[in-house]
Amino acid sequence: MQKIEYYKYGGPELMRLEEVEPPAPGKGRVLVRVRAAAANPMDWKIRNGAVKIMTGRRFPRGLGHDFAGIVVAAGEGVTRFKPGDAVFGAMSMRDSGAFAEMVAAAENQLVKKPAGLSYEEVAVLPTVGVTALQSVIGKRGLQPGQSVFINGCLGGVGRAAAQIALMHGASVAGSCRDAAAPDARALGIDPVVGFDFDTAPLKGRFDLVFDTAGTMQFRAARRLLKPGGRIIDINMTPAKMPRAVFSRAFQAVNAKYTPAALETISQAAAQGKLAIPVARAVPLAQAIGALTELERTHTPKGGKLVIVPQAATT
Ligand SMILES: NC(=O)c1ccc[n+]([C@@H]2O[C@H](COP(=O)([O-])OP(=O)(O)OC[C@H]3O[C@@H](n4cnc5c(N)ncnc54)[C@H](OP(=O)(O)O)[C@@H]3O)[C@@H](O)[C@H]2O)c1
């Protein structure tokens, strides 16, 4: 089967499309024929070595986390899936490898695909959907009538967060590139402000500020909060660590792909309440070029890059 791999941490030029043996579905894993896999910034952050302390030094490494496909074999101890099931989910940060014709995925990071949705429609959901859910709702929940500000409201996580917050009866404001403001308003986001917005008119208006882009100054985010409000950050850096420890308003979130979280986003998508547009779909043979372009230029706007393995389309 074909799989995108790399042999050391570094830039996009290190990616190779290789012919490898299909993986064996070990204990607690299922072998899935990938029908669609979606790209996330995390894919190239890992390949660049940004989190090598967690991803280790075993090479070659695969690339890609989010995917949807059909179970072809179940490993020892698997109880929730059988061959023929249509599923979607995510590879863990350590595993990666969804940009391939087949993956051996952990059973507890998968759910069944809703019948009414395509493989592409669900492949784009796991990382952005679970991150948005665990950030916006989290343990504290979000009450109807509460207000949320999303910095980067048209990115993958931002779009998902806006839809999840609106679904829970909250009002949503957000920032995006000026030219994209109509798209944000069409999602129900109001007001919509540019990247370099003035915080003064929005002072003290929000129960939750969700900085998906990781570009907000802490002081600016705090200025937007109502008393008792919280700031969620998903782009932690060592410099932000003390804030996570000492500020009651600041919380760092790292997505955990649990069956419950995946099931929640699956149901929201099946009910038409959560959808992430696909901006571009390419076969595996063109994926390295498309991934390189996405990483270098941050195009395409307006949705996700999806990889549709050649074998699945024939
Ligand atoms: N901690 C976790 O578990 C976790 C999980 C998922 C993602 N993440 C991280 O969260 C970040 C967002 O992920 P994503 O999938 O949503 O990425 P994405 O789809 O690339 O979205 C990023 C968004 O930020 C916008 N943006 C860029 N500069 C901005 C600025 N100065 N002010 C406001 N917005 C700005 C971008 O707008 P344009 O497209 O117009 O430039 C884009 O809409 C990534 O860094 C990712 O690695 C963390």
The ligand as an SDF file (V2000), in Angstrom:
LIG
                    3D

 48 52  0  0  0  0  0  0  0  0999 V2000
   -4.1260   21.9900   21.5470 N   0  0  0  0  0  0  0  0  0  0  0  0
   -4.7870   21.2270   20.6920 C   0  0  0  0  0  0  0  0  0  0  0  0
   -5.2870   20.1490   21.0460 O   0  0  0  0  0  0  0  0  0  0  0  0
   -4.9720   21.6970   19.2660 C   0  0  0  0  0  0  0  0  0  0  0  0
   -5.8990   21.0250   18.4560 C   0  0  0  0  0  0  0  0  0  0  0  0
   -6.1140   21.5060   17.1600 C   0  0  0  0  0  0  0  0  0  0  0  0
   -5.3880   22.6120   16.6990 C   0  0  0  0  0  0  0  0  0  0  0  0
   -4.4690   23.1950   17.5050 N   0  0  0  0  0  0  0  0  0  0  0  0
   -3.7290   24.3690   17.0300 C   0  0  0  0  0  0  0  0  0  0  0  0
   -4.6530   25.4500   16.9420 O   0  0  0  0  0  0  0  0  0  0  0  0
   -4.3330   26.2650   15.8440 C   0  0  0  0  0  0  0  0  0  0  0  0
   -5.5770   26.4460   14.9710 C   0  0  0  0  0  0  0  0  0  0  0  0
   -5.9070   25.2030   14.3760 O   0  0  0  0  0  0  0  0  0  0  0  0
   -6.8710   25.1840   13.1080 P   0  0  0  0  0  0  0  0  0  0  0  0
   -7.0120   23.7770   12.6990 O   0  0  0  0  0  0  0  0  0  0  0  0
   -8.0870   25.9730   13.3690 O   0  0  0  0  0  0  0  0  0  0  0  0
   -5.9600   25.9650   12.0430 O   0  0  0  0  0  0  0  0  0  0  0  0
   -6.4010   26.7750   10.7570 P   0  0  0  0  0  0  0  0  0  0  0  0
   -7.5520   26.0970   10.1040 O   0  0  0  0  0  0  0  0  0  0  0  0
   -5.1630   27.0470    9.9800 O   0  0  0  0  0  0  0  0  0  0  0  0
   -6.9820   28.1360   11.3480 O   0  0  0  0  0  0  0  0  0  0  0  0
   -6.2060   29.1650   11.8860 C   0  0  0  0  0  0  0  0  0  0  0  0
   -7.0320   30.4220   11.7510 C   0  0  0  0  0  0  0  0  0  0  0  0
   -6.3640   31.5010   12.3910 O   0  0  0  0  0  0  0  0  0  0  0  0
   -6.5050   32.6310   11.5620 C   0  0  0  0  0  0  0  0  0  0  0  0
   -5.5100   33.6200   11.8760 N   0  0  0  0  0  0  0  0  0  0  0  0
   -4.2560   33.7700   11.3450 C   0  0  0  0  0  0  0  0  0  0  0  0
   -3.6650   34.8710   11.8660 N   0  0  0  0  0  0  0  0  0  0  0  0
   -4.5640   35.4250   12.7300 C   0  0  0  0  0  0  0  0  0  0  0  0
   -4.5470   36.5790   13.5550 C   0  0  0  0  0  0  0  0  0  0  0  0
   -3.5010   37.3820   13.6150 N   0  0  0  0  0  0  0  0  0  0  0  0
   -5.6510   36.8570   14.2880 N   0  0  0  0  0  0  0  0  0  0  0  0
   -6.7340   36.0350   14.2560 C   0  0  0  0  0  0  0  0  0  0  0  0
   -6.8020   34.9250   13.4840 N   0  0  0  0  0  0  0  0  0  0  0  0
   -5.7340   34.6290   12.7370 C   0  0  0  0  0  0  0  0  0  0  0  0
   -6.3920   32.0800   10.1640 C   0  0  0  0  0  0  0  0  0  0  0  0
   -6.9140   32.9900    9.2070 O   0  0  0  0  0  0  0  0  0  0  0  0
   -6.4200   32.9190    7.6730 P   0  0  0  0  0  0  0  0  0  0  0  0
   -6.6810   31.5300    7.1820 O   0  0  0  0  0  0  0  0  0  0  0  0
   -7.2670   33.9530    7.0180 O   0  0  0  0  0  0  0  0  0  0  0  0
   -4.9580   33.2530    7.6990 O   0  0  0  0  0  0  0  0  0  0  0  0
   -7.2350   30.8110   10.2880 C   0  0  0  0  0  0  0  0  0  0  0  0
   -8.5990   31.0990   10.0670 O   0  0  0  0  0  0  0  0  0  0  0  0
   -3.1580   25.6160   15.1200 C   0  0  0  0  0  0  0  0  0  0  0  0
   -1.9640   26.2500   15.5340 O   0  0  0  0  0  0  0  0  0  0  0  0
   -3.1810   24.1890   15.6220 C   0  0  0  0  0  0  0  0  0  0  0  0
   -1.9240   23.5840   15.6200 O   0  0  0  0  0  0  0  0  0  0  0  0
   -4.2450   22.7790   18.7720 C   0  0  0  0  0  0  0  0  0  0  0  0
  1  2  1  0
  2  3  2  0
  2  4  1  0
  4  5  1  0
  4 48  2  0
  5  6  2  0
  6  7  1  0
  7  8  2  0
  8  9  1  0
  8 48  1  0
  9 10  1  0
  9 46  1  0
 10 11  1  0
 11 12  1  0
 11 44  1  0
 12 13  1  0
 13 14  1  0
 14 15  2  0
 14 16  1  0
 14 17  1  0
 17 18  1  0
 18 19  2  0
 18 20  1  0
 18 21  1  0
 21 22  1  0
 22 23  1  0
 23 24  1  0
 23 42  1  0
 24 25  1  0
 25 26  1  0
 25 36  1  0
 26 27  1  0
 26 35  1  0
 27 28  2  0
 28 29  1  0
 29 30  1  0
 29 35  2  0
 30 31  1  0
 30 32  2  0
 32 33  1  0
 33 34  2  0
 34 35  1  0
 36 37  1  0
 36 42  1  0
 37 38  1  0
 38 39  2  0
 38 40  1  0
 38 41  1  0
 42 43  1  0
 44 45  1  0
 44 46  1  0
 46 47  1  0
M  CHG  2   8   1  16  -1
M  END
$$$$
